């Protein structure tokens, strides 16, 4: 038992030391102590009776603030004691807190006195530049205005509206800039219960966001948990202003069943009032009777509240036609109405006496305080003179000792500082070396990774190009071999039938067709051979060009094609120079001319003409000449859409694709030759009249 008593005394001493050592400079500083009301009361009992210390003043303020948080009443005696101590210690914060606490207590039944005390507290908080105190006073004023019958002295309703519009703007401006939890909570609380007459209408989303943000603040600050009910009531007031009675009822029932909220008679009264709006009078009776029962136990002095609740209960009974109960409620209402009138007269006389007696007491306290200050000042002056003389003698004796001690100290300090600087330099050098080494290693790794990455990317690109080239090569072979193979499918059966029938003329035609297919197939194989040898799939690599006399080459090629033209009864004419040297890939040139002649033979009917002309002209530079090779036929011509596609291809605007617009492998190779040899190939054609290809090479 002895140890338990000692432990209790030790805990009380620690809490007393905390309260004594804590610096109280603003409204916020009282919130945490006020949340520990039981501990504060134990500390108060352990202090000397009638203590006059500043620590006792702050302890008393914290206790009374905590009582107000629990809806517990305070007394004029406690208020006068706080004012007396604050006056003695010249504590403006103490006077502000005393007026705030008493104004808060008087809010429900002495509104004029509450208003005066709150305005005085706000003025004192403003002198201290205490944002939290100012915000709490402004919030109180706005909440009082939203009640059913606000009464601030002799103000008119329009004056009240103007005052609260200004107070709302001040509160929002101060709390939005503040970083303190109580100020931010008060901002969200004000947003929830702000009246439409002095603030903009809030959407449901804005209300929910404000409600959620305020709850998060309370969860993070346990000492503000007492404000949970105030938050719900603020949300209720907002829904009441917007006449959303379903939401209002939902919040009211949540307050009654919330595990962290202690429901009181106003909460039951609010639920009953909501049911009145919804015209559910049976529920009004249940909750209003419970509210009256609780009010008689919790706040029996609040005659106005009891009068109002009995009036609403009477109306509910009359609505459900319970006349006897309604008459009983009416009698209760009449009783409280008479008590309120009598109490108002007595209260007016009491307020006058209290006001003047308090003024006299305050003046007397100030006079006594001034006399004590004068006496203390005299004693302090005499004591200071004596101590000054004594110190002067002592200082002379200690001056030399101090000088010697200071010199020794400075010398030791200089040695220590030199040693510290040397150690710091050594450490910095070692760290620098480690850092440089690490950077070099990291740089080497990065360079190595980059080199391998570049090589790998190049290898992947080449492999992709080779794969695409292979696929393209297979597609082209399949496309160009399809026609000859299809033509040969039934040729054996046709030949056997013609031989048996003895149709020599038709047999000669078939043999001619076989010969034509052989020539086409041979041309196709030659083209495929050239295609495979070419670097078509690596366009960035240029072909090797050598000076070549193209006259003999073209003459030889012309002689090769003359028999084919005669067999088809086509006139082939050539106008070729005997000698003309150009820088060109000779194999590619022969392949291109061969493909152009094959196209001309294929598309020119019997009796037509194919003309090959070669000429030399001067380019833009006089030192350079151009070779122009023109192949003209009188065949069936090229369709306009195909002609346009060929012109776009040879102009370099489109990439040729085998099978598009009837384009064959020969034209693709011709385009490839033109691109690799920096030549120019143009085509002109008209349906029914023929086609003209012109190849231009730089000499």
PyMOL commands that set and color helices and strands:
alter all, ss='L'
color gray80, all
select helices_A, chain A and resi 2-21+29-34+37-46+54-69+76-88+92-108+111-128+131-145+157-177+181-193+204-220+222-241+245-257+265-277+281-298+303-319+323-488+491-501+504-533+550-567+586-603+640-650+660-662+665-676
alter helices_A, ss='H'
color red, helices_A
select strands_A, chain A and resi 546-549+571-575+581-584+609-618+625-633+680-686+690-698
alter strands_A, ss='S'
color yellow, strands_A
deselect
rebuild
show_as cartoon
